[in-house]
Structures are given as C-alpha cells and as structure tokens.
Amino acid sequence: MSSDRASELIQSALQLAGAGNRQAALPLLREAVQADPNSQGALRCLGFILGESGNIQESIDCLKRALKLKPQDYEAAGFLALKYMESGHFEQAIGALKSAIEAKPDHAAFHQNLGQVLLQGGRLAEAEASFLRAIELDPKSSVGAYVSLANLAIDRGEKDRAAWLLHRAYESDPESVNGKMNLGRSRVQSEDFEAAEKAFREVIEIAPKLIPARLFLARALQQLGQFSEAEAVLKDAIAIEPRSAPLYAALTVGRKIVSEDKLLVDRMRVLAAAGGLSPGDDAALHFALGKALEDLGEYEGAMAEFDLANNQMLKSKPPGWKWDPTKYETVYNHLDQVFTRQFFERRRSLGSESDRPVFIVGMIRSGSTLLEQTLSSHPDVGAAGELSFWNEVRATLLDASGRAVMEQNLKSAQDSFLDLLQRKAPKSLRVTDKMNTDYLNLAFIHLAFPKAKIIHCTRDPLDTALSIYTTAVTDGFACKRERIIYVYRQYEKLMKLYQDRFPAGTMLEVRYEDLVQNQEETARNVLGFLGLEWNEACLHPERNKRSVSTPTLWQARQPVYGTSVNRSDHYERWLGALAQLRNG
C-alpha cells in the first residue's frame, strides 16, 4: 500500500537525517510524498528538512500542506512561522504563530517568537504583551523576551526599567557571554559605567572577537571621559571587523577629526560605497562621515552625507511604522481646554510643597546638556539625567474624561518622583530632571509640583533644527526638514501657552547663546532663580565627571566654547526648507 511505502521511506529518511545526511534524506521524503500525497508525516518531515537545508519556500509549501491535514501540530506551525520570518513574510508568520499558540497556549517560546515578529512589524504594544506572556510562562527560558523588552524601554527613555530587565536577563544566564553582555548593558542603563567597563572587559576576555562587546566598552569609556582609551579599543575592533559601521560612528564622536585623519575618512567612504550594510548601520556611517567632513570644513560634502544618513534612518524603521504628528496637537488642545489658570489655582492644594525638583525642558539639541553640567557642578545641585517618569505616569493622573484629577494617583506620583530623586542624588538640595521632551508634560508636572522651578532651554531656531537634522536622532521627525519645522512650531505654541497659564516666577528661559557667550552672568542668574548661592565650579562644567546623555559626548567634556553659535551660516546654501526658521 502507498501509505506503508511512505512510512518505510520516512523511517529511512529520518535515519539518514539523524546521522547528519540531510541531502540524502530529501529524495526519500519526496518519494514518500509522491507515494502518499496525504501523508502528514511525510510532508511534515520534508518541510523541516527543506527548511534546515535552506530551501525556505519549498519548506513553507510542505508545512502548509501538513498543517491542513493536522492543524493542531504546534511544532510544525512554529517552524513554519520561523521560515516565514526568514523570508520576510511577517503577517503570515504572525498567523502561523497564533495557530501554534492556539494549539499549545502554554508554550513560552511561541509567545517569545510572536513578540519578535510583532516587533519587526512595528506593532510594539502587541509585541510587549507577547514578551510579558512568555516571561510569565517560563521566566528562566525567556532571556530573549527580557532583552527585547529592555530594548523597547531604552527606546522610550525608561532607563531604570531597562536596567532591571537586562539584569533579569543576566540572572537567567549569568555565566554565558550573552549573560555578561546583558549585565554590562544593565550597568550602562544604571549609569554605573565603571561596572559596565568591568563587565565588557570580562566578555572580551572570553570572546575577544565579539565586536558588540568592544563597542559597548568604548562607549562606557567615553562616558567616563577616557576618550583616548576608547579610541584604542575602537581601532582594535576595526582591525578585527573593518566593515562595522557603528565602530566608525563611535570613533568620530570621540574627538574632532583633523586633516591627519584622511585615511580614516577614506576608509569610511570606501565602506559606504561598497554597500551591503543594513539601513541602520548605513545611517550611522553617513552621520559619522558628515560629522568628519564638517570638522574638516567641507560643508557641502557634510550636508550630502547628512541627507543620505537621514534617508537611511527612515528606511531602518520597522515595516508599517508611521510617524504620528497628532500627539503635539492633542497635547496643545488638551492644555488649552482643560489646564486653564483657574484649573491650576483651584487645585493648588493638591500639589507637593517640595521645591527640590528642577525641570530642564526644551527642544532637543538646545543646550540642555551644557546647562545640566553647569548646574550640577554646584555642590547643592544633583543631576538625575533624563527621566522618563512623567511619560509613564501622565495617563494615570486624570480620569477617563481628561478633566478630573485622580488625587490618589497624583499623590502616589509625587511620592514616587521624590523617592526617585532621592535615590539619584541623596544629598542635593536641588535635583535636575533633563528630559527635554517633558515640555509635553509640563501641565502635569506643574500640577504635581507647583513650587518646582522649570528652566526652558532655547537656542537659535535654525541652529537647533540643523543640529537635530545632523545628529543620529531616533525619533522619526528628525529625518525630514519639514517635520522638524512642524515639531518646532508646535513646541513654540505649547511653551507660549505654558507661560500664560503658569504663575510668574515658575519658568525661566535660558538661551544657549547666553550660556556660552556670557557664561558667568547667565549661570549666576539661573542659580539665583533656584535660590542658590554662586559657586565658581559652575564656570567649569567640563570638570564635572558625572555621565551625560547626549550624542555629542566629547564636546560636553570640553571647556565652554561658542563655535556652535550661528553654525547654520556654514550650511546656508544647503539648508532647504530649514531656512524657514531663520530668526524664528
């Protein structure tokens, strides 16, 4: 009988495959399918071995036929999903994994794989739910889920959550290279760069050719201000892997590129021309080339590189990703309609009495890092860095109508935020939160802390926009000139509304140009606004050893300089739409 013959062929094929001879097994399985086209076992085995041999499309076809005969075969459905992923068919992979989960709902690996597919498709909320379900089912085996959730938290600026997740990933596999990498990354998110350096050096001892470990080590050294040591690490890594674009990107931000670096620039150009890089790596390489050419005074070439970088940055976004500009209008309309002066006055008794928090806000690339370094050089000022706290809690502070305050939630947020500042800077009279984009959350912040001071960093609009465009900013608005203009205009509208709604003395505007050109006068003014005495240390922010969150780390470690004022003058002929922001 045909079914008996098919069974004999399957057994012989499995014996060959088990001995490592997949190629010899394939013709036997094809014959088995011919002998019995409805043999689920033959189709299943053929699909698996074809997939393992790299024949992805034929593997998919066989597995689909096998699953029609036996839909509850969760292993076949899971393997089919992997083949769909390899071939770039994300929706089909999702469907196959959901079928596998339906057949075996408690299998953590399926939930983890589904999360990965959803993540690649840009469906972040669904991906996060799948990763959490995988961890719930099998926390010890869900290292990938912890790491993926940590990466999502990093993208949102949630450093504390990312650090916790990466540490959990480390605890699940502490002795492996990946485990030690996760420990190092956890320490980076906790801003314990000395511990991160130690962890990455341990990884390199075990796996000396592991490029990500060398890259993370170099970045940790840069955070510690050890730029020469970081450069040596990066050059050693480039010698091992000369096609790694992130290494060149890290190298160029570590110092100013000079004429003696011609060989380095030529190598980056050759690598860019060769192609074959992922869009994200290609973007990093072109940003690095743009920065190098600007350092060398070749502004036309630099702008051409920045244009290429931003185009590739957009291509690196996951399938289905779309930039959503509506959040700015939504925040403005809500503020305009709900957060009136009367709203704040009637609820002032709900606010905390603490004046410890200091909020530094403004457009990115507006000089907030320099201000933070200046202020935290004062013995009474601690710097908490960029906290994602208000992005995380704002949705809990009002009821579903968006008009009534959830008083218990507000009290909880106040206590939690003060606890966070205490952990970040336990001995400081004032503690800064330098999350620039908290300008979107200022209504909630002022509601919670009406006595807290808000410092609004501003910079020439055209210089700000140019700096955004020429920096590797992950937010999608930064990749197109028209979007930068739109976001800048929405930001201006919001800040004007806050000035109208908040009491006098709540907010101080600090211009970047004043901070670099009239350093002492401006610093004295800001300290006076915070109720602090003058301290000479504020004239030397470059001596401040704390870590900083900025793409321009090396510049942040240099004495205050004014060369970035009127930077856009060098790019006058290539500004395009950004020129609309000239003089505001």
KEVO-688361 format. One record per residue (C-alpha): chain; x, y, z. Coordinates in Angstrom, 1 decimal, padded with zeros to 4 digits. Each point is the difference from the previous one (the first is absolute). Layout:
! KEVO-688361
 ch     px     py     pz
  A      X      Y      Z
...
***
This chain:
! KEVO-688361
 ch     px     py     pz
  A  000.0  000.0  000.0
  A  001.1  003.6 -000.7
  A -000.3  001.0  003.6
  A  002.2 -003.0  001.1
  A  002.6  000.9 -002.6
  A -000.1  003.7  001.2
  A  000.6 -001.1  003.6
  A  003.0 -002.1 -001.0
  A  001.5  002.9 -002.0
  A -000.5  002.4  002.9
  A  001.7 -002.3  002.5
  A  003.0 -000.4 -002.4
  A  000.2  003.7 -000.5
  A -000.1  000.8  003.7
  A  002.8 -002.4  000.6
  A  002.1  001.8 -002.6
  A -000.9  003.4  001.3
  A  000.8 -001.1  003.5
  A  003.5 -001.1 -001.2
  A  000.5  003.5 -001.4
  A -000.7 -000.8 -003.6
  A -003.0  002.2 -000.8
  A  000.7  000.2 -003.7
  A -000.3 -003.8 -000.4
  A -003.3  000.1  002.0
  A -001.7  002.5 -002.3
  A -000.6 -002.3 -003.0
  A -001.4 -002.6  002.2
  A -002.5  002.4  001.5
  A -001.0  001.4 -003.4
  A -000.7 -003.6 -001.0
  A -002.0 -000.5  003.1
  A -002.2  003.0 -000.8
  A -000.4 -001.4 -003.5
  A -001.0 -003.4  001.3
  A -002.5  001.6  002.4
  A -000.9  003.7 -000.6
  A -002.1  000.0  003.1
  A  002.7 -001.2  002.3
  A  000.2  002.7  002.7
  A  003.2 -001.6  001.3
  A  001.8  000.0 -003.4
  A -001.0  003.7 -000.7
  A  001.0  001.0  003.6
  A  003.4 -001.7 -000.2
  A  000.7  001.3 -003.5
  A -000.9  003.5  001.1
  A  002.3 -000.1  003.0
  A  003.0 -001.4 -001.9
  A -000.5  002.4 -002.9
  A -000.1  002.9  002.4
  A  003.1 -001.1  001.8
  A  001.7 -000.4 -003.4
  A -000.8  003.6 -001.1
  A -002.9 -000.8 -002.4
  A -002.3  002.4  001.7
  A -002.8  000.4 -002.5
  A -000.4 -003.7 -000.7
  A  000.2 -000.6  003.8
  A -002.9  002.4  000.5
  A -002.1 -001.7 -002.7
  A  000.5 -003.4  001.6
  A -000.8  001.2  003.5
  A -003.1  001.8 -001.1
  A -001.3 -003.3 -001.5
  A  001.0 -001.9  003.1
  A -001.9  002.4  002.2
  A -003.2 -000.2 -002.1
  A  000.1 -003.7  000.8
  A  000.7  000.5  003.7
  A -000.6  003.6  001.1
  A  000.9 -000.8  003.7
  A  003.6 -000.8 -000.9
  A  001.5  002.8  002.0
  A  003.6 -000.9 -000.7
  A -000.6  000.2 -003.8
  A -001.9  003.3  000.5
  A  002.9  001.4  002.0
  A  002.6 -001.1 -002.6
  A -002.2  001.4 -002.8
  A  000.0  003.4  001.8
  A  003.8  000.0  000.2
  A  000.2 -000.6 -003.8
  A -002.5  002.8 -000.6
  A  002.2  002.3  002.1
  A  003.1 -001.0 -001.9
  A -001.7  000.8 -003.3
  A -001.4  003.4  001.2
  A -003.7 -001.0  000.0
  A -000.8  001.4  003.4
  A -003.8 -000.2 -000.1
  A  000.1 -003.6 -001.0
  A  002.5 -000.7  002.8
  A -002.4  001.6  002.5
  A -002.8 -002.1 -001.2
  A  002.0 -003.2  000.2
  A  001.2  000.8  003.6
  A -003.6  000.8  001.1
  A -001.0 -003.4 -001.3
  A  002.8 -001.6  001.9
  A -001.0  001.9  003.2
  A -003.6 -001.1 -000.5
  A  001.2 -003.6 -000.2
  A  002.4  000.4  003.0
  A -000.8  003.2  001.9
  A  002.5 -000.6  002.9
  A  003.1 -000.4 -002.3
  A  002.1  003.1  001.0
  A  002.2 -000.2 -003.1
  A -002.9  000.6 -002.3
  A -001.0  003.2  001.8
  A  003.6  001.2  000.0
  A  000.3 -000.7 -003.8
  A -003.3  001.8 -000.6
  A  001.3  003.0  001.9
  A  003.0  000.1 -002.3
  A -002.1 -000.1 -003.1
  A -002.4  002.7  001.3
  A  003.1  002.1  001.0
  A  001.4 -000.2 -003.5
  A -003.4  001.0 -001.4
  A -000.1  003.1  002.2
  A -002.9 -001.3  002.1
  A  001.7  000.9  003.3
  A -002.9 -000.2  002.5
  A -000.9 -003.5 -001.3
  A  003.7 -001.1  000.1
  A  000.4  001.2  003.5
  A -003.1 -002.0  001.1
  A  001.4 -003.1 -001.7
  A  003.4  000.4  001.8
  A -001.7  000.4  003.3
  A -002.1 -003.1 -000.5
  A  003.2 -002.0 -000.9
  A  001.6  001.2  003.2
  A -003.1 -000.8  002.0
  A  000.0 -003.6 -001.3
  A  003.7 -000.7  000.2
  A  002.2  002.8  001.5
  A  003.2 -002.0 -000.1
  A -000.2 -000.9 -003.7
  A -001.2  003.4 -001.2
  A  003.3  001.9 -000.1
  A -000.8  001.3 -003.5
  A -003.3  001.4  001.3
  A  001.8  001.9  002.8
  A  002.5  001.4 -002.4
  A -002.6  001.1 -002.5
  A -002.1  001.6  002.7
  A  003.2  001.8  001.2
  A  000.7  001.3 -003.5
  A -003.6  001.3 -000.2
  A  000.5  001.8  003.3
  A  003.3  001.5 -001.2
  A -001.8  001.4 -003.1
  A -002.5  001.6  002.3
  A  002.7  001.4  002.3
  A -001.1 -002.2  002.9
  A  003.5 -000.7  001.3
  A -000.9 -001.4  003.4
  A -002.4 -002.5 -001.5
  A  002.6 -001.0 -002.7
  A  002.6 -000.5  002.7
  A -002.3 -002.3  002.0
  A -001.0 -002.0 -003.1
  A  003.6 -000.5 -001.1
  A  001.1 -001.0  003.4
  A -002.8 -002.7  000.0
  A  001.3 -001.2 -003.3
  A  003.5 -000.2  001.5
  A -001.3 -002.0  003.0
  A -001.7 -002.5 -002.3
  A  003.4 -000.8 -001.6
  A  002.8  001.5  002.1
  A  003.0 -002.0 -001.2
  A -000.5  000.4 -003.7
  A  001.4  002.7 -002.3
  A -003.5  001.2 -000.7
  A -000.7  000.1  003.8
  A  003.1  002.1  000.7
  A -000.9  002.3 -002.9
  A -003.4  000.5  001.5
  A  001.6  000.8  003.3
  A  002.2  002.6 -001.6
  A -003.0  001.6 -001.8
  A -001.9  000.0  003.2
  A  002.8  002.0  001.7
  A  000.0  002.4 -003.0
  A -003.7  000.7  000.5
  A  000.6  000.5  003.8
  A  002.8  002.4 -001.0
  A  002.5 -002.0  001.9
  A  002.6  000.2 -002.7
  A  002.9 -001.4  002.0
  A -001.9 -003.2  000.7
  A -001.0 -000.1 -003.7
  A  003.6  000.3 -001.0
  A  000.9 -002.9  002.2
  A -002.8 -002.2 -001.4
  A  000.9  000.7 -003.6
  A  003.7 -000.6  000.6
  A -001.0 -003.4  001.5
  A -002.0 -000.8 -003.2
  A  003.0  000.9 -002.2
  A  002.3 -002.3  002.0
  A -002.4 -002.8 -000.8
  A -000.9  001.0 -003.6
  A  002.7  002.4 -001.2
  A -001.5  000.3 -003.5
  A -003.5  001.0  001.2
  A -000.3  003.4 -001.5
  A -003.1  001.2  001.9
  A  001.9 -000.5  003.3
  A  002.8  002.2 -001.3
  A -002.4  002.6 -001.2
  A -001.9  000.1  003.4
  A  003.4  000.1  001.8
  A  001.1  003.0 -002.1
  A -003.3  001.8  000.7
  A  000.3 -000.6  003.7
  A  003.6  001.4 -000.1
  A -001.3  003.1 -001.8
  A -002.6  000.5  002.7
  A  002.8 -000.1  002.5
  A  001.9  002.6 -001.9
  A  002.7 -002.4 -001.1
  A  000.0  000.9 -003.6
  A  003.5 -001.2 -000.9
  A -000.6 -003.4  001.5
  A -003.3 -000.2 -001.8
  A  001.6  000.8 -003.3
  A  002.6 -002.7  000.5
  A -002.8 -002.6  000.6
  A -001.8  001.2 -003.1
  A  003.1 -000.2 -002.2
  A  000.7 -003.5  001.2
  A -003.6 -001.0 -000.8
  A  000.2  001.5 -003.5
  A  003.1 -002.1 -000.6
  A -002.1 -003.0  000.8
  A -003.1  001.0 -001.9
  A  000.7  002.9 -002.4
  A -003.6  000.0 -001.4
  A -001.7  000.8  003.4
  A -001.6  003.5 -000.6
  A -000.8  000.6  003.7
  A  003.7 -000.2  000.9
  A  000.7  002.9 -002.4
  A -002.9  001.9  001.4
  A  001.2 -000.4  003.5
  A  003.5  001.0 -001.0
  A -001.0  003.3 -001.7
  A -002.0  001.2  003.0
  A  002.9 -000.6  002.3
  A  002.0  003.0 -001.2
  A  000.3  002.6 -002.7
  A  001.1 -001.4 -003.4
  A  003.1  001.7 -001.4
  A  001.9  000.0 -003.3
  A  002.2 -002.8  001.2
  A -003.0 -002.3  000.1
  A -000.3 -000.1 -003.8
  A  000.5 -003.8  000.0
  A -002.8 -000.5  002.5
  A -002.4  002.2 -002.1
  A  001.1 -001.9 -003.2
  A -000.7 -003.4  001.7
  A -003.5  001.2  001.0
  A -000.7  001.2 -003.6
  A  001.1 -003.3 -001.4
  A -002.2 -001.9  002.4
  A -003.0  002.2 -000.9
  A  000.6 -000.4 -003.7
  A  000.3 -003.8  000.3
  A -003.6 -000.3  001.2
  A -001.5 -003.1  001.6
  A -000.5  001.6  003.4
  A -003.4  000.0  001.8
  A -001.8  003.4 -000.2
  A  000.7  000.7  003.7
  A  003.7 -000.7 -000.4
  A  000.1  001.9 -003.2
  A -001.6  003.0  001.7
  A  002.5 -000.1  002.8
  A  002.9 -000.1 -002.5
  A -001.4  003.0 -001.9
  A -000.5  002.0  003.2
  A  003.6 -000.7  000.9
  A  001.2  001.1 -003.4
  A -002.1  003.2  000.3
  A  001.5  000.8  003.4
  A  003.5 -000.7 -001.3
  A -000.4  002.2 -003.1
  A -001.5  002.8  002.1
  A  003.0 -000.2  002.3
  A  002.2  000.4 -003.1
  A -002.0  003.0 -001.2
  A -001.4 -001.9 -003.1
  A -003.6  001.2  000.6
  A -001.6 -000.9 -003.4
  A  001.3 -003.6  000.3
  A -001.1 -000.1  003.6
  A -003.6  000.9 -000.8
  A -000.1 -002.5 -002.8
  A  001.0 -002.7  002.6
  A -002.6  001.2  002.5
  A -002.7 -000.2 -002.8
  A  001.1 -003.6 -000.7
  A  000.0 -000.8  003.7
  A -003.5  001.2  000.6
  A -001.3 -001.8 -003.0
  A  001.5 -003.2  001.3
  A -001.3  000.7  003.5
  A -003.5  000.0 -001.3
  A  000.5 -003.2 -001.9
  A  001.2 -001.7  003.2
  A -003.4  000.4  001.6
  A -002.0 -003.2  000.3
  A -002.7 -000.9 -002.6
  A -003.2  001.8  000.6
  A  001.6  002.8  002.0
  A -001.5  003.4 -000.4
  A  000.9  003.3  001.6
  A -002.9  001.4  001.9
  A -000.1  003.8  000.3
  A -003.4  000.1  001.7
  A  001.4 -000.3  003.5
  A  001.2  003.6  000.0
  A -003.4  001.4 -001.0
  A -001.7 -002.3  002.5
  A  002.2  001.2  002.9
  A -000.6  003.7 -001.1
  A -003.7 -000.4 -000.3
  A -000.3 -001.8  003.4
  A  002.1  002.7  001.7
  A -001.9  002.8 -001.6
  A -003.4 -001.4  000.9
  A  000.7 -001.6  003.4
  A  003.1  001.4  001.6
  A -001.1  003.6  000.5
  A  001.3  002.4  002.6
  A -003.1 -000.7  002.0
  A  000.6 -003.8 -000.2
  A  003.4  000.4  001.6
  A -001.1  002.5  002.6
  A -002.9 -002.1  001.2
  A  002.2 -003.1  000.4
  A  003.1  001.6  001.4
  A -000.7 -001.6  003.4
  A  000.5 -003.4 -001.8
  A  003.6  000.9 -000.9
  A  003.1 -001.1  001.9
  A  001.7  002.6  002.2
  A  003.4 -001.1 -001.3
  A  002.2  002.3 -002.0
  A  002.8 -002.5 -000.4
  A -000.8 -001.0 -003.6
  A  001.4  002.1 -002.8
  A -001.3 -000.8 -003.5
  A  002.1  000.9 -003.0
  A -002.0 -000.1 -003.2
  A  000.1  001.2 -003.6
  A  000.6 -001.3 -003.5
  A  002.7 -002.6 -000.2
  A  003.4  001.4 -001.0
  A -000.7  003.3  001.7
  A  002.9  000.0  002.5
  A -001.7 -001.8  002.9
  A  003.0 -002.3  000.6
  A  002.3  002.9  000.5
  A -002.5  001.6  002.4
  A -000.4 -003.2  001.9
  A  003.8 -000.4  000.3
  A  000.4  003.6  001.1
  A -002.7 -000.3  002.7
  A  001.1 -003.4  001.3
  A  003.5  001.4  000.4
  A -001.5  001.9  003.0
  A  000.4 -002.0  003.3
  A -003.7  000.4  000.8
  A -001.3 -001.2 -003.4
  A -000.3 -003.6 -001.1
  A -000.8 -001.2 -003.5
  A -002.4 -002.9 -000.5
  A  000.5  000.0 -003.8
  A -002.9 -000.6 -002.4
  A -002.9 -001.6  002.0
  A -002.9 -001.6 -001.9
  A -002.1  000.3  003.2
  A -002.7  002.4 -001.3
  A -000.4 -001.8 -003.3
  A -000.9 -003.1  002.0
  A -002.4  001.5  002.6
  A -001.8  002.8 -001.8
  A -002.8 -002.2 -001.2
  A -000.8 -001.0  003.6
  A -000.4  003.5  001.4
  A -003.3  000.9 -001.6
  A -003.2 -002.0 -000.4
  A -001.4 -001.3 -003.3
  A -001.5  003.4 -000.8
  A  003.5  001.6  000.2
  A -001.4  002.7  002.3
  A -000.2 -001.3  003.6
  A  003.1 -000.6  002.0
  A  000.5 -003.5  001.5
  A  001.2  001.3  003.3
  A  001.4 -003.2  001.4
  A  001.9 -000.7 -003.2
  A  001.4  003.6  000.1
  A  001.2 -000.5  003.6
  A  001.6 -003.3 -000.9
  A  001.8  001.6 -003.0
  A  001.3  002.8  002.2
  A  001.4 -002.4  002.6
  A  001.5 -002.3 -002.7
  A  001.7  002.8 -001.8
  A  001.5  001.4  003.2
  A  001.2 -003.5  000.9
  A  001.6 -000.2 -003.4
  A  001.8  003.3  000.4
  A  001.2 -001.1  003.5
  A  001.5 -003.2 -001.5
  A  001.7  002.0 -002.8
  A  001.4  002.8  002.2
  A -000.6 -000.7  003.7
  A  002.0  003.0  001.3
  A -001.1  002.7 -002.5
  A -002.2  003.0  000.9
  A -001.2  000.2 -003.6
  A -000.1 -002.9 -002.6
  A -000.4  000.5 -003.7
  A -002.1 -002.1 -002.4
  A  001.3  000.7 -003.5
  A -002.6 -001.7 -002.1
  A -000.2  002.6 -002.8
  A -003.3 -001.3 -001.4
  A -001.7  000.4  003.4
  A -001.2  003.3 -001.5
  A -002.9 -002.3 -001.1
  A -000.6 -000.9  003.7
  A  000.4  003.4  001.7
  A -003.7  000.4  000.9
  A  000.2 -003.3  002.0
  A  003.3  000.9  001.5
  A -001.2  003.4  001.2
  A -003.2 -001.5  001.4
  A  002.1 -002.4  002.0
  A  002.8  002.4  001.0
  A -001.2  003.6 -000.2
  A  003.0  001.2  002.0
  A  002.5 -001.7 -002.3
  A  002.1  002.1 -002.4
  A -000.1 -000.5 -003.7
  A  002.9  001.0 -002.2
  A -000.8  000.4 -003.7
  A  003.1 -000.4 -002.1
  A -000.1  001.8 -003.3
  A  002.4  000.4 -002.9
  A -000.1  001.7 -003.4
  A -002.9 -001.8 -001.8
  A  002.1 -000.6 -003.2
  A  003.0 -001.3  002.0
  A -002.3 -002.2  002.0
  A -001.6 -001.5 -003.1
  A  003.3 -000.5 -001.7
  A  001.4 -001.8  003.0
  A -003.0 -002.3  000.1
  A  000.4 -000.8 -003.7
  A  003.7 -000.7  000.2
  A -000.2 -002.2  003.1
  A -001.0 -003.7  000.2
  A -003.3  000.6  001.7
  A -002.3 -003.1  000.1
  A -003.3  002.0  000.0
  A -001.4 -000.1 -003.5
  A -000.7  003.7 -000.2
  A  003.8  000.8  000.0
  A  000.5 -001.7 -003.4
  A -001.9  002.6 -002.1
  A  000.4  003.7 -000.1
  A -003.8  000.7 -000.3
  A -000.7 -002.2  003.1
  A  002.6  001.9  002.0
  A -001.6  003.3 -000.9
  A -003.4 -001.4  001.0
  A  001.1 -001.3  003.3
  A  001.9  003.2  000.8
  A -003.1  002.1 -000.7
  A -002.1 -002.3  002.2
  A  002.5  000.3  002.8
  A  000.0  003.8 -000.3
  A -003.8  000.0  000.4
  A  000.1 -002.1  003.0
  A  002.7  002.0  001.8
  A -001.9  003.2 -000.6
  A -003.1 -001.6  001.5
  A  001.8 -001.1  003.1
  A  001.4  003.5  000.5
  A -003.6  001.3  000.0
  A -001.3 -002.7  002.4
  A  002.8 -000.3  002.5
  A  000.5  002.6  002.8
  A  002.9  002.5 -000.4
  A  003.3 -001.4  001.3
  A -000.8 -003.6 -000.9
  A  002.0 -000.1 -003.2
  A  003.3  001.5 -001.1
  A  001.2  000.1 -003.6
  A  003.7 -000.6 -000.5
  A  001.5  000.6 -003.5
  A  002.8 -002.2 -001.0
  A  001.8  003.0 -001.6
  A  000.0  001.8  003.3
  A  001.3 -003.1  001.8
  A  003.1 -000.2 -002.2
  A  000.6  003.7 -000.6
  A -000.9  001.4  003.4
  A  000.7 -003.0  002.1
  A  000.3  001.4  003.5
  A -002.8  002.5 -000.3
  A -002.4 -002.7 -001.3
  A  001.0 -002.6  002.5
  A -000.4  002.5  002.9
  A -003.4  000.9 -001.3
  A -001.1 -003.7 -000.1
  A  001.3 -000.7  003.5
  A -001.8  003.0  001.3
  A -003.2 -001.3 -001.6
  A  000.6 -003.2  001.9
  A  000.7  001.8  003.3
  A  003.6 -001.1  000.1
  A  003.2  001.9  000.8
  A  002.7  000.4 -002.7
  A  002.8 -002.6 -000.3
  A  003.0  000.3 -002.2
  A -000.2 -003.7 -001.0
  A -002.9  001.0 -002.3
  A  002.5  001.7 -002.3
  A  001.7 -003.4 -000.8
  A -002.7 -002.5 -001.0
  A  002.7 -001.9 -001.9
  A  001.4 -001.1  003.3
  A -003.3 -001.6  001.0
  A  000.6 -003.7  000.0
  A -003.6 -001.2  000.0
  A -001.3 -001.8 -003.0
  A -001.9  001.9 -002.6
  A -002.8 -000.9 -002.4
  A  000.9  001.6 -003.3
  A  001.1 -001.2 -003.5
  A  002.9  002.5  000.2
  A  001.8 -001.5  003.0
  A  003.5  001.3 -000.8
  A -001.2  003.6 -000.4
  A -001.8 -000.2  003.4
  A  003.4 -000.7  001.6
  A  001.7  003.0 -001.5
  A  000.2  003.6  001.4
  A -002.9  002.1 -000.9
  A  000.3  001.1 -003.7
  A -002.0  002.1 -002.3
  A  000.7 -001.6 -003.4
  A -003.5 -001.5 -000.2
  A -001.6  003.5  000.1
  A -001.1  000.9 -003.5
  A  001.1 -003.4 -001.2
  A -002.7  000.2 -002.8
  A  002.0  002.7 -001.7
  A  002.3 -002.7 -001.3
  A -002.9 -001.8 -001.6
  A -001.8  003.0 -001.5
  A -000.2 -001.4 -003.5
  A -001.2 -003.4  001.0
  A -002.6  000.7  002.7
  A -003.0 -000.5 -002.2
  A -003.3  000.2  001.9
  A  001.8  000.6  003.3
  A  000.7  003.5 -001.1
  A -003.6  000.8  000.9
  A  001.1  000.0  003.7
  A  002.6  002.8 -000.5
  A -000.5  002.6  002.7
  A -002.8 -002.0  001.5
***
